[in-house]
């Protein structure tokens, strides 16, 4: 027997778990959430699209360029049926832009580091 939330007797049994082991209000039963979707397929497609191939004219280009050239040729001839989905996929495979720090960012970072160092030296002086 365990006490219920209202303070009365509470019978523990089938479909009646002890109050201490129930889910707490406002807290998720799955705190880490659903695992992220794997991007192995996208990564594989991205590497295939970035490969260089030799065209019939002897020019070295990426598969991405070949696909886009073919899309432009087909679209100009009015063959548009498959291209919207292909172009959407190609857009999702675009390489991610890398962060490039500007002078303003570097200045802010330097000021942050200096303020942290200043606070650390103040703490060292207080410890002595």
GUGU-276008 format. One record per residue: z negated, y negated, x negated of N, C-alpha, C, O in turn. Coordinates in steps of 0.05 Angstrom, whole numbers, plus 5000, padded with zeros to 4 digits. Example, Ala and Ser with C-alpha at 12.3 -4.5 7.8 and 13.67 -1.06 7.14 Angstrom:
<pt n_zz="4844" n_yy="5114" n_xx="4736" ca_zz="4844" ca_yy="5090" ca_xx="4754" c_zz="4844" c_yy="5066" c_xx="4736" o_zz="4831" o_yy="5066" o_xx="4715"/>
<pt n_zz="4858" n_yy="5045" n_xx="4743" ca_zz="4857" ca_yy="5021" ca_xx="4727" c_zz="4843" c_yy="4999" c_xx="4742" o_zz="4839" o_yy="4977" o_xx="4732"/>
This chain:
<pt n_zz="5000" n_yy="5024" n_xx="4983" ca_zz="5000" ca_yy="5000" ca_xx="5000" c_zz="5000" c_yy="4975" c_xx="4982" o_zz="4986" o_yy="4974" o_xx="4962"/>
<pt n_zz="5015" n_yy="4956" n_xx="4991" ca_zz="5018" ca_yy="4930" ca_xx="4976" c_zz="5016" c_yy="4908" c_xx="4997" o_zz="5022" o_yy="4912" o_xx="5020"/>
<pt n_zz="5009" n_yy="4884" n_xx="4987" ca_zz="5007" ca_yy="4862" ca_xx="5006" c_zz="5034" c_yy="4850" c_xx="5010" o_zz="5050" o_yy="4847" o_xx="4992"/>
<pt n_zz="5040" n_yy="4842" n_xx="5035" ca_zz="5065" ca_yy="4830" ca_xx="5043" c_zz="5064" c_yy="4800" c_xx="5036" o_zz="5043" o_yy="4790" o_xx="5029"/>
<pt n_zz="5087" n_yy="4786" n_xx="5037" ca_zz="5088" ca_yy="4758" ca_xx="5031" c_zz="5069" c_yy="4742" c_xx="5050" o_zz="5058" o_yy="4722" o_xx="5041"/>
<pt n_zz="5066" n_yy="4751" n_xx="5074" ca_zz="5048" ca_yy="4737" ca_xx="5093" c_zz="5019" c_yy="4744" c_xx="5088" o_zz="5002" o_yy="4732" o_xx="5101"/>
<pt n_zz="5014" n_yy="4763" n_xx="5072" ca_zz="4986" ca_yy="4770" ca_xx="5066" c_zz="4977" c_yy="4795" c_xx="5081" o_zz="4955" o_yy="4805" o_xx="5075"/>
<pt n_zz="4992" n_yy="4806" n_xx="5100" ca_zz="4984" ca_yy="4830" ca_xx="5114" c_zz="4991" c_yy="4855" c_xx="5099" o_zz="5004" o_yy="4854" o_xx="5078"/>
<pt n_zz="4983" n_yy="4878" n_xx="5110" ca_zz="4990" ca_yy="4903" ca_xx="5097" c_zz="5020" c_yy="4908" c_xx="5097" o_zz="5034" o_yy="4900" o_xx="5116"/>
<pt n_zz="5029" n_yy="4922" n_xx="5077" ca_zz="5058" ca_yy="4927" ca_xx="5074" c_zz="5061" c_yy="4956" c_xx="5065" o_zz="5051" o_yy="4964" o_xx="5044"/>
<pt n_zz="5076" n_yy="4971" n_xx="5080" ca_zz="5081" ca_yy="4999" ca_xx="5075" c_zz="5105" c_yy="5002" c_xx="5056" o_zz="5127" o_yy="4994" o_xx="5064"/>
<pt n_zz="5102" n_yy="5012" n_xx="5032" ca_zz="5124" ca_yy="5017" ca_xx="5014" c_zz="5136" c_yy="5043" c_xx="5020" o_zz="5122" o_yy="5063" o_xx="5025"/>
<pt n_zz="5163" n_yy="5044" n_xx="5021" ca_zz="5177" ca_yy="5069" ca_xx="5028" c_zz="5207" c_yy="5065" c_xx="5028" o_zz="5217" o_yy="5046" o_xx="5015"/>
<pt n_zz="5221" n_yy="5083" n_xx="5042" ca_zz="5250" ca_yy="5081" ca_xx="5043" c_zz="5259" c_yy="5055" c_xx="5055" o_zz="5250" o_yy="5047" o_xx="5076"/>
<pt n_zz="5277" n_yy="5041" n_xx="5040" ca_zz="5287" ca_yy="5014" ca_xx="5048" c_zz="5265" c_yy="4993" c_xx="5049" o_zz="5269" o_yy="4972" o_xx="5061"/>
<pt n_zz="5243" n_yy="4998" n_xx="5037" ca_zz="5221" ca_yy="4978" ca_xx="5036" c_zz="5209" c_yy="4978" c_xx="5008" o_zz="5188" o_yy="4990" o_xx="5002"/>
<pt n_zz="5223" n_yy="4964" n_xx="4989" ca_zz="5214" ca_yy="4965" ca_xx="4961" c_zz="5189" c_yy="4948" c_xx="4958" o_zz="5182" o_yy="4931" o_xx="4974"/>
<pt n_zz="5174" n_yy="4953" n_xx="4936" ca_zz="5151" ca_yy="4936" ca_xx="4930" c_zz="5159" c_yy="4907" c_xx="4927" o_zz="5181" o_yy="4901" o_xx="4917"/>
<pt n_zz="5141" n_yy="4889" n_xx="4935" ca_zz="5149" ca_yy="4861" ca_xx="4934" c_zz="5154" c_yy="4851" c_xx="4905" o_zz="5170" o_yy="4833" o_xx="4901"/>
<pt n_zz="5140" n_yy="4862" n_xx="4886" ca_zz="5144" ca_yy="4852" ca_xx="4859" c_zz="5171" c_yy="4860" c_xx="4847" o_zz="5180" o_yy="4847" o_xx="4828"/>
<pt n_zz="5185" n_yy="4880" n_xx="4858" ca_zz="5210" ca_yy="4888" ca_xx="4847" c_zz="5234" c_yy="4879" c_xx="4863" o_zz="5257" o_yy="4886" o_xx="4857"/>
<pt n_zz="5230" n_yy="4863" n_xx="4884" ca_zz="5252" ca_yy="4852" ca_xx="4900" c_zz="5266" c_yy="4830" c_xx="4884" o_zz="5255" o_yy="4819" o_xx="4865"/>
<pt n_zz="5290" n_yy="4823" n_xx="4894" ca_zz="5305" ca_yy="4800" ca_xx="4882" c_zz="5289" c_yy="4775" c_xx="4889" o_zz="5279" o_yy="4772" o_xx="4911"/>
<pt n_zz="5286" n_yy="4758" n_xx="4869" ca_zz="5272" ca_yy="4733" ca_xx="4873" c_zz="5290" c_yy="4713" c_xx="4887" o_zz="5314" o_yy="4713" o_xx="4882"/>
<pt n_zz="5279" n_yy="4696" n_xx="4904" ca_zz="5295" ca_yy="4676" ca_xx="4919" c_zz="5306" c_yy="4656" c_xx="4899" o_zz="5292" o_yy="4647" o_xx="4880"/>
<pt n_zz="5332" n_yy="4649" n_xx="4902" ca_zz="5345" ca_yy="4629" ca_xx="4885" c_zz="5354" c_yy="4640" c_xx="4858" o_zz="5364" o_yy="4624" o_xx="4842"/>
<pt n_zz="5351" n_yy="4666" n_xx="4854" ca_zz="5360" ca_yy="4677" ca_xx="4828" c_zz="5381" c_yy="4699" c_xx="4834" o_zz="5377" o_yy="4715" o_xx="4852"/>
<pt n_zz="5402" n_yy="4698" n_xx="4818" ca_zz="5424" ca_yy="4717" ca_xx="4822" c_zz="5416" c_yy="4745" c_xx="4814" o_zz="5400" o_yy="4749" o_xx="4796"/>
<pt n_zz="5427" n_yy="4765" n_xx="4828" ca_zz="5422" ca_yy="4793" ca_xx="4821" c_zz="5440" c_yy="4801" c_xx="4798" o_zz="5436" o_yy="4823" o_xx="4786"/>
<pt n_zz="5459" n_yy="4784" n_xx="4791" ca_zz="5478" ca_yy="4790" ca_xx="4769" c_zz="5480" c_yy="4764" c_xx="4752" o_zz="5500" o_yy="4750" o_xx="4754"/>
<pt n_zz="5459" n_yy="4758" n_xx="4736" ca_zz="5458" ca_yy="4733" ca_xx="4722" c_zz="5481" c_yy="4728" c_xx="4702" o_zz="5489" o_yy="4706" o_xx="4698"/>
<pt n_zz="5491" n_yy="4749" n_xx="4690" ca_zz="5513" ca_yy="4746" ca_xx="4670" c_zz="5540" c_yy="4743" c_xx="4684" o_zz="5559" o_yy="4735" o_xx="4671"/>
<pt n_zz="5542" n_yy="4750" n_xx="4709" ca_zz="5567" ca_yy="4748" ca_xx="4724" c_zz="5587" c_yy="4769" c_xx="4717" o_zz="5581" o_yy="4787" o_xx="4701"/>
<pt n_zz="5610" n_yy="4767" n_xx="4730" ca_zz="5631" ca_yy="4786" ca_xx="4725" c_zz="5643" c_yy="4782" c_xx="4698" o_zz="5647" o_yy="4759" o_xx="4689"/>
<pt n_zz="5650" n_yy="4803" n_xx="4684" ca_zz="5662" ca_yy="4800" ca_xx="4657" c_zz="5689" c_yy="4785" c_xx="4659" o_zz="5703" o_yy="4788" o_xx="4679"/>
<pt n_zz="5695" n_yy="4770" n_xx="4638" ca_zz="5720" ca_yy="4756" ca_xx="4638" c_zz="5744" c_yy="4775" c_xx="4637" o_zz="5742" o_yy="4797" o_xx="4626"/>
<pt n_zz="5766" n_yy="4766" n_xx="4648" ca_zz="5790" ca_yy="4783" ca_xx="4649" c_zz="5801" c_yy="4785" c_xx="4621" o_zz="5803" o_yy="4764" o_xx="4606"/>
<pt n_zz="5809" n_yy="4808" n_xx="4613" ca_zz="5820" ca_yy="4812" ca_xx="4586" c_zz="5848" c_yy="4800" c_xx="4586" o_zz="5863" o_yy="4801" o_xx="4605"/>
<pt n_zz="5855" n_yy="4788" n_xx="4563" ca_zz="5881" ca_yy="4775" ca_xx="4561" c_zz="5899" c_yy="4790" c_xx="4541" o_zz="5917" o_yy="4779" o_xx="4529"/>
<pt n_zz="5894" n_yy="4816" n_xx="4539" ca_zz="5910" ca_yy="4832" ca_xx="4520" c_zz="5940" c_yy="4831" c_xx="4527" o_zz="5956" o_yy="4830" o_xx="4509"/>
<pt n_zz="5946" n_yy="4832" n_xx="4552" ca_zz="5974" ca_yy="4832" ca_xx="4560" c_zz="5987" c_yy="4805" c_xx="4553" o_zz="6009" o_yy="4804" o_xx="4542"/>
<pt n_zz="5973" n_yy="4783" n_xx="4559" ca_zz="5983" ca_yy="4757" ca_xx="4553" c_zz="5986" c_yy="4753" c_xx="4523" o_zz="6006" o_yy="4742" o_xx="4514"/>
<pt n_zz="5967" n_yy="4763" n_xx="4508" ca_zz="5968" ca_yy="4760" ca_xx="4479" c_zz="5992" c_yy="4776" c_xx="4468" o_zz="6006" o_yy="4767" o_xx="4450"/>
<pt n_zz="5997" n_yy="4800" n_xx="4479" ca_zz="6020" ca_yy="4816" ca_xx="4470" c_zz="6046" c_yy="4802" c_xx="4477" o_zz="6064" o_yy="4801" o_xx="4461"/>
<pt n_zz="6048" n_yy="4791" n_xx="4501" ca_zz="6072" ca_yy="4777" ca_xx="4509" c_zz="6076" c_yy="4752" c_xx="4492" o_zz="6098" o_yy="4746" o_xx="4484"/>
<pt n_zz="6054" n_yy="4738" n_xx="4486" ca_zz="6056" ca_yy="4714" ca_xx="4470" c_zz="6067" c_yy="4721" c_xx="4442" o_zz="6084" o_yy="4706" o_xx="4432"/>
<pt n_zz="6058" n_yy="4743" n_xx="4430" ca_zz="6067" ca_yy="4750" ca_xx="4404" c_zz="6097" c_yy="4759" c_xx="4405" o_zz="6112" o_yy="4753" o_xx="4386"/>
<pt n_zz="6105" n_yy="4772" n_xx="4427" ca_zz="6133" ca_yy="4780" ca_xx="4429" c_zz="6151" c_yy="4756" c_xx="4432" o_zz="6172" o_yy="4755" o_xx="4421"/>
<pt n_zz="6142" n_yy="4736" n_xx="4448" ca_zz="6158" ca_yy="4712" ca_xx="4453" c_zz="6161" c_yy="4695" c_xx="4427" o_zz="6181" o_yy="4681" o_xx="4424"/>
<pt n_zz="6142" n_yy="4697" n_xx="4410" ca_zz="6143" ca_yy="4681" ca_xx="4385" c_zz="6158" c_yy="4694" c_xx="4363" o_zz="6163" o_yy="4682" o_xx="4342"/>
<pt n_zz="6167" n_yy="4719" n_xx="4366" ca_zz="6182" ca_yy="4733" ca_xx="4346" c_zz="6210" c_yy="4720" c_xx="4342" o_zz="6221" o_yy="4710" o_xx="4361"/>
<pt n_zz="6219" n_yy="4721" n_xx="4318" ca_zz="6246" ca_yy="4710" ca_xx="4312" c_zz="6266" c_yy="4732" c_xx="4314" o_zz="6262" o_yy="4754" o_xx="4305"/>
<pt n_zz="6289" n_yy="4726" n_xx="4326" ca_zz="6312" ca_yy="4744" ca_xx="4328" c_zz="6337" c_yy="4730" c_xx="4318" o_zz="6338" o_yy="4706" o_xx="4317"/>
<pt n_zz="6357" n_yy="4746" n_xx="4312" ca_zz="6382" ca_yy="4735" ca_xx="4304" c_zz="6401" c_yy="4736" c_xx="4327" o_zz="6405" o_yy="4758" o_xx="4339"/>
<pt n_zz="6414" n_yy="4714" n_xx="4334" ca_zz="6432" ca_yy="4713" ca_xx="4356" c_zz="6460" c_yy="4723" c_xx="4347" o_zz="6464" o_yy="4728" o_xx="4323"/>
<pt n_zz="6478" n_yy="4726" n_xx="4366" ca_zz="6505" ca_yy="4736" ca_xx="4359" c_zz="6519" c_yy="4716" c_xx="4341" o_zz="6538" o_yy="4724" o_xx="4328"/>
<pt n_zz="6511" n_yy="4691" n_xx="4342" ca_zz="6524" ca_yy="4671" ca_xx="4324" c_zz="6511" c_yy="4670" c_xx="4297" o_zz="6519" o_yy="4655" o_xx="4279"/>
<pt n_zz="6491" n_yy="4688" n_xx="4292" ca_zz="6478" ca_yy="4689" ca_xx="4266" c_zz="6455" c_yy="4670" c_xx="4262" o_zz="6444" o_yy="4668" o_xx="4240"/>
<pt n_zz="6447" n_yy="4656" n_xx="4283" ca_zz="6425" ca_yy="4637" ca_xx="4281" c_zz="6399" c_yy="4651" c_xx="4287" o_zz="6397" o_yy="4668" o_xx="4304"/>
<pt n_zz="6378" n_yy="4643" n_xx="4271" ca_zz="6351" ca_yy="4655" ca_xx="4275" c_zz="6335" c_yy="4637" c_xx="4294" o_zz="6330" o_yy="4613" o_xx="4288"/>
<pt n_zz="6327" n_yy="4647" n_xx="4317" ca_zz="6312" ca_yy="4632" ca_xx="4337" c_zz="6290" c_yy="4650" c_xx="4348" o_zz="6291" o_yy="4675" o_xx="4345"/>
<pt n_zz="6271" n_yy="4638" n_xx="4362" ca_zz="6250" ca_yy="4654" ca_xx="4374" c_zz="6260" c_yy="4665" c_xx="4401" o_zz="6279" o_yy="4655" o_xx="4412"/>
<pt n_zz="6247" n_yy="4686" n_xx="4410" ca_zz="6254" ca_yy="4698" ca_xx="4436" c_zz="6250" c_yy="4678" c_xx="4458" o_zz="6265" o_yy="4677" o_xx="4478"/>
<pt n_zz="6230" n_yy="4660" n_xx="4455" ca_zz="6225" ca_yy="4639" ca_xx="4475" c_zz="6250" c_yy="4622" c_xx="4478" o_zz="6258" o_yy="4615" o_xx="4500"/>
<pt n_zz="6262" n_yy="4614" n_xx="4456" ca_zz="6286" ca_yy="4597" ca_xx="4456" c_zz="6309" c_yy="4612" c_xx="4470" o_zz="6325" o_yy="4600" o_xx="4485"/>
<pt n_zz="6312" n_yy="4638" n_xx="4464" ca_zz="6333" ca_yy="4653" ca_xx="4476" c_zz="6330" c_yy="4654" c_xx="4507" o_zz="6349" o_yy="4650" o_xx="4522"/>
<pt n_zz="6305" n_yy="4659" n_xx="4515" ca_zz="6300" ca_yy="4660" ca_xx="4544" c_zz="6305" c_yy="4633" c_xx="4557" o_zz="6318" o_yy="4632" o_xx="4579"/>
<pt n_zz="6296" n_yy="4612" n_xx="4545" ca_zz="6300" ca_yy="4585" ca_xx="4557" c_zz="6330" c_yy="4577" c_xx="4557" o_zz="6339" o_yy="4565" o_xx="4576"/>
<pt n_zz="6345" n_yy="4584" n_xx="4536" ca_zz="6373" ca_yy="4579" ca_xx="4536" c_zz="6388" c_yy="4594" c_xx="4558" o_zz="6405" o_yy="4583" o_xx="4572"/>
<pt n_zz="6380" n_yy="4619" n_xx="4562" ca_zz="6392" ca_yy="4635" ca_xx="4583" c_zz="6385" c_yy="4624" c_xx="4611" o_zz="6401" o_yy="4624" o_xx="4629"/>
<pt n_zz="6360" n_yy="4615" n_xx="4613" ca_zz="6351" ca_yy="4603" ca_xx="4639" c_zz="6368" c_yy="4578" c_xx="4645" o_zz="6377" o_yy="4574" o_xx="4668"/>
<pt n_zz="6372" n_yy="4561" n_xx="4625" ca_zz="6388" ca_yy="4537" ca_xx="4629" c_zz="6417" c_yy="4544" c_xx="4637" o_zz="6428" o_yy="4531" o_xx="4655"/>
<pt n_zz="6428" n_yy="4564" n_xx="4623" ca_zz="6456" ca_yy="4572" ca_xx="4630" c_zz="6457" c_yy="4583" c_xx="4658" o_zz="6476" o_yy="4575" o_xx="4673"/>
<pt n_zz="6439" n_yy="4600" n_xx="4666" ca_zz="6439" ca_yy="4612" ca_xx="4693" c_zz="6434" c_yy="4591" c_xx="4714" o_zz="6447" o_yy="4590" o_xx="4735"/>
<pt n_zz="6414" n_yy="4573" n_xx="4709" ca_zz="6408" ca_yy="4553" ca_xx="4729" c_zz="6431" c_yy="4533" c_xx="4733" o_zz="6436" o_yy="4524" o_xx="4755"/>
<pt n_zz="6446" n_yy="4527" n_xx="4712" ca_zz="6469" ca_yy="4510" ca_xx="4715" c_zz="6491" c_yy="4522" c_xx="4731" o_zz="6508" o_yy="4509" o_xx="4742"/>
<pt n_zz="6492" n_yy="4550" n_xx="4731" ca_zz="6512" ca_yy="4564" ca_xx="4747" c_zz="6503" c_yy="4571" c_xx="4775" o_zz="6517" o_yy="4583" o_xx="4791"/>
<pt n_zz="6478" n_yy="4563" n_xx="4781" ca_zz="6468" ca_yy="4567" ca_xx="4808" c_zz="6453" c_yy="4594" c_xx="4812" o_zz="6446" o_yy="4601" o_xx="4834"/>
<pt n_zz="6449" n_yy="4608" n_xx="4790" ca_zz="6434" ca_yy="4634" ca_xx="4792" c_zz="6405" c_yy="4628" c_xx="4787" o_zz="6395" o_yy="4627" o_xx="4765"/>
<pt n_zz="6390" n_yy="4624" n_xx="4809" ca_zz="6362" ca_yy="4615" ca_xx="4806" c_zz="6342" c_yy="4635" c_xx="4816" o_zz="6318" o_yy="4629" o_xx="4816"/>
<pt n_zz="6351" n_yy="4658" n_xx="4826" ca_zz="6332" ca_yy="4676" ca_xx="4840" c_zz="6308" c_yy="4684" c_xx="4823" o_zz="6285" o_yy="4682" o_xx="4832"/>
<pt n_zz="6312" n_yy="4694" n_xx="4798" ca_zz="6289" ca_yy="4705" ca_xx="4783" c_zz="6276" c_yy="4684" c_xx="4765" o_zz="6254" o_yy="4689" o_xx="4756"/>
<pt n_zz="6289" n_yy="4661" n_xx="4761" ca_zz="6279" ca_yy="4643" ca_xx="4741" c_zz="6253" c_yy="4629" c_xx="4747" o_zz="6237" o_yy="4624" o_xx="4729"/>
<pt n_zz="6246" n_yy="4622" n_xx="4772" ca_zz="6220" ca_yy="4609" ca_xx="4777" c_zz="6197" c_yy="4625" c_xx="4767" o_zz="6178" o_yy="4614" o_xx="4754"/>
<pt n_zz="6197" n_yy="4651" n_xx="4772" ca_zz="6174" ca_yy="4668" ca_xx="4763" c_zz="6174" c_yy="4671" c_xx="4733" o_zz="6153" o_yy="4671" o_xx="4720"/>
<pt n_zz="6198" n_yy="4673" n_xx="4720" ca_zz="6200" ca_yy="4676" ca_xx="4691" c_zz="6190" c_yy="4651" c_xx="4678" o_zz="6175" o_yy="4652" o_xx="4658"/>
<pt n_zz="6199" n_yy="4628" n_xx="4688" ca_zz="6191" ca_yy="4602" ca_xx="4676" c_zz="6161" c_yy="4597" c_xx="4679" o_zz="6148" o_yy="4585" o_xx="4662"/>
<pt n_zz="6149" n_yy="4605" n_xx="4702" ca_zz="6120" ca_yy="4603" ca_xx="4706" c_zz="6106" c_yy="4620" c_xx="4686" o_zz="6086" o_yy="4611" o_xx="4674"/>
<pt n_zz="6115" n_yy="4644" n_xx="4681" ca_zz="6103" ca_yy="4662" ca_xx="4661" c_zz="6105" c_yy="4649" c_xx="4633" o_zz="6086" o_yy="4650" o_xx="4617"/>
<pt n_zz="6128" n_yy="4639" n_xx="4627" ca_zz="6133" ca_yy="4626" ca_xx="4601" c_zz="6114" c_yy="4603" c_xx="4597" o_zz="6103" o_yy="4598" o_xx="4575"/>
<pt n_zz="6109" n_yy="4587" n_xx="4618" ca_zz="6091" ca_yy="4564" ca_xx="4616" c_zz="6063" c_yy="4573" c_xx="4610" o_zz="6048" o_yy="4560" o_xx="4595"/>
<pt n_zz="6055" n_yy="4596" n_xx="4623" ca_zz="6027" ca_yy="4606" ca_xx="4618" c_zz="6024" c_yy="4617" c_xx="4590" o_zz="6001" o_yy="4620" o_xx="4581"/>
<pt n_zz="6046" n_yy="4624" n_xx="4577" ca_zz="6045" ca_yy="4635" ca_xx="4550" c_zz="6045" c_yy="4613" c_xx="4528" o_zz="6044" o_yy="4620" o_xx="4504"/>
<pt n_zz="6047" n_yy="4588" n_xx="4536" ca_zz="6049" ca_yy="4566" ca_xx="4516" c_zz="6024" c_yy="4568" c_xx="4498" o_zz="6002" o_yy="4574" o_xx="4508"/>
<pt n_zz="6028" n_yy="4564" n_xx="4472" ca_zz="6005" ca_yy="4565" ca_xx="4454" c_zz="5985" c_yy="4543" c_xx="4461" o_zz="5993" o_yy="4521" o_xx="4469"/>
<pt n_zz="5960" n_yy="4549" n_xx="4457" ca_zz="5939" ca_yy="4530" ca_xx="4463" c_zz="5940" c_yy="4508" c_xx="4442" o_zz="5944" o_yy="4513" o_xx="4418"/>
<pt n_zz="5935" n_yy="4483" n_xx="4451" ca_zz="5935" ca_yy="4460" ca_xx="4433" c_zz="5909" c_yy="4461" c_xx="4417" o_zz="5887" o_yy="4465" o_xx="4428"/>
<pt n_zz="5911" n_yy="4456" n_xx="4391" ca_zz="5888" ca_yy="4456" ca_xx="4374" c_zz="5876" c_yy="4428" c_xx="4375" o_zz="5891" o_yy="4408" o_xx="4377"/>
<pt n_zz="5850" n_yy="4426" n_xx="4372" ca_zz="5836" ca_yy="4400" ca_xx="4372" c_zz="5840" c_yy="4387" c_xx="4345" o_zz="5836" o_yy="4399" o_xx="4324"/>
<pt n_zz="5849" n_yy="4362" n_xx="4346" ca_zz="5853" ca_yy="4346" ca_xx="4322" c_zz="5834" c_yy="4322" c_xx="4324" o_zz="5836" o_yy="4306" o_xx="4342"/>
<pt n_zz="5815" n_yy="4321" n_xx="4305" ca_zz="5796" ca_yy="4299" ca_xx="4306" c_zz="5808" c_yy="4273" c_xx="4298" o_zz="5823" o_yy="4272" o_xx="4278"/>
<pt n_zz="5803" n_yy="4252" n_xx="4313" ca_zz="5813" ca_yy="4225" ca_xx="4307" c_zz="5792" c_yy="4211" c_xx="4289" o_zz="5770" o_yy="4222" o_xx="4285"/>
<pt n_zz="5799" n_yy="4188" n_xx="4279" ca_zz="5780" ca_yy="4173" ca_xx="4263" c_zz="5755" c_yy="4165" c_xx="4279" o_zz="5733" o_yy="4165" o_xx="4268"/>
<pt n_zz="5760" n_yy="4159" n_xx="4304" ca_zz="5737" ca_yy="4153" ca_xx="4322" c_zz="5718" c_yy="4176" c_xx="4324" o_zz="5694" o_yy="4173" o_xx="4324"/>
<pt n_zz="5729" n_yy="4201" n_xx="4328" ca_zz="5713" ca_yy="4225" ca_xx="4330" c_zz="5697" c_yy="4229" c_xx="4304" o_zz="5673" o_yy="4236" o_xx="4305"/>
<pt n_zz="5710" n_yy="4226" n_xx="4281" ca_zz="5697" ca_yy="4230" ca_xx="4256" c_zz="5674" c_yy="4209" c_xx="4252" o_zz="5653" o_yy="4216" o_xx="4241"/>
<pt n_zz="5679" n_yy="4184" n_xx="4260" ca_zz="5658" ca_yy="4164" ca_xx="4258" c_zz="5634" c_yy="4171" c_xx="4275" o_zz="5611" o_yy="4168" o_xx="4267"/>
<pt n_zz="5639" n_yy="4180" n_xx="4300" ca_zz="5617" ca_yy="4188" ca_xx="4318" c_zz="5601" c_yy="4211" c_xx="4306" o_zz="5577" o_yy="4211" o_xx="4307"/>
<pt n_zz="5616" n_yy="4230" n_xx="4294" ca_zz="5603" ca_yy="4254" ca_xx="4283" c_zz="5585" c_yy="4245" c_xx="4259" o_zz="5563" o_yy="4255" o_xx="4256"/>
<pt n_zz="5596" n_yy="4227" n_xx="4242" ca_zz="5580" ca_yy="4218" ca_xx="4219" c_zz="5555" c_yy="4204" c_xx="4228" o_zz="5534" o_yy="4208" o_xx="4216"/>
<pt n_zz="5557" n_yy="4187" n_xx="4249" ca_zz="5533" ca_yy="4173" ca_xx="4259" c_zz="5513" c_yy="4193" c_xx="4270" o_zz="5489" o_yy="4190" o_xx="4267"/>
<pt n_zz="5522" n_yy="4214" n_xx="4284" ca_zz="5505" ca_yy="4235" ca_xx="4295" c_zz="5490" c_yy="4249" c_xx="4272" o_zz="5466" o_yy="4254" o_xx="4274"/>
<pt n_zz="5505" n_yy="4257" n_xx="4252" ca_zz="5492" ca_yy="4271" ca_xx="4229" c_zz="5471" c_yy="4253" c_xx="4216" o_zz="5449" o_yy="4262" o_xx="4209"/>
<pt n_zz="5478" n_yy="4227" n_xx="4212" ca_zz="5458" ca_yy="4209" ca_xx="4200" c_zz="5433" c_yy="4206" c_xx="4217" o_zz="5411" o_yy="4205" o_xx="4206"/>
<pt n_zz="5437" n_yy="4205" n_xx="4243" ca_zz="5413" ca_yy="4202" ca_xx="4261" c_zz="5396" c_yy="4227" c_xx="4260" o_zz="5371" o_yy="4225" o_xx="4260"/>
<pt n_zz="5409" n_yy="4250" n_xx="4258" ca_zz="5394" ca_yy="4275" ca_xx="4256" c_zz="5379" c_yy="4276" c_xx="4230" o_zz="5356" o_yy="4284" o_xx="4229"/>
<pt n_zz="5392" n_yy="4269" n_xx="4208" ca_zz="5379" ca_yy="4269" ca_xx="4182" c_zz="5356" c_yy="4249" c_xx="4181" o_zz="5335" o_yy="4254" o_xx="4169"/>
<pt n_zz="5360" n_yy="4226" n_xx="4194" ca_zz="5338" ca_yy="4206" ca_xx="4195" c_zz="5314" c_yy="4217" c_xx="4210" o_zz="5291" o_yy="4212" o_xx="4202"/>
<pt n_zz="5319" n_yy="4230" n_xx="4233" ca_zz="5297" ca_yy="4242" ca_xx="4248" c_zz="5283" c_yy="4264" c_xx="4232" o_zz="5258" o_yy="4267" o_xx="4233"/>
<pt n_zz="5299" n_yy="4280" n_xx="4218" ca_zz="5287" ca_yy="4302" ca_xx="4202" c_zz="5270" c_yy="4290" c_xx="4179" o_zz="5248" o_yy="4301" o_xx="4174"/>
<pt n_zz="5279" n_yy="4269" n_xx="4166" ca_zz="5262" ca_yy="4257" ca_xx="4145" c_zz="5237" c_yy="4245" c_xx="4156" o_zz="5216" o_yy="4245" o_xx="4143"/>
<pt n_zz="5238" n_yy="4233" n_xx="4181" ca_zz="5215" ca_yy="4222" ca_xx="4193" c_zz="5194" c_yy="4244" c_xx="4199" o_zz="5170" o_yy="4240" o_xx="4195"/>
<pt n_zz="5204" n_yy="4268" n_xx="4207" ca_zz="5186" ca_yy="4290" ca_xx="4213" c_zz="5173" c_yy="4300" c_xx="4187" o_zz="5150" o_yy="4307" o_xx="4187"/>
<pt n_zz="5189" n_yy="4300" n_xx="4165" ca_zz="5178" ca_yy="4309" ca_xx="4139" c_zz="5155" c_yy="4290" c_xx="4130" o_zz="5135" o_yy="4299" o_xx="4119"/>
<pt n_zz="5159" n_yy="4264" n_xx="4135" ca_zz="5138" ca_yy="4245" ca_xx="4127" c_zz="5113" c_yy="4249" c_xx="4143" o_zz="5091" o_yy="4246" o_xx="4132"/>
<pt n_zz="5116" n_yy="4256" n_xx="4169" ca_zz="5093" ca_yy="4260" ca_xx="4186" c_zz="5077" c_yy="4285" c_xx="4178" o_zz="5053" o_yy="4285" o_xx="4180"/>
<pt n_zz="5091" n_yy="4305" n_xx="4167" ca_zz="5078" ca_yy="4330" ca_xx="4159" c_zz="5061" c_yy="4326" c_xx="4134" o_zz="5042" o_yy="4341" o_xx="4130"/>
<pt n_zz="5068" n_yy="4306" n_xx="4117" ca_zz="5053" ca_yy="4302" ca_xx="4092" c_zz="5027" c_yy="4289" c_xx="4096" o_zz="5013" o_yy="4285" o_xx="4076"/>
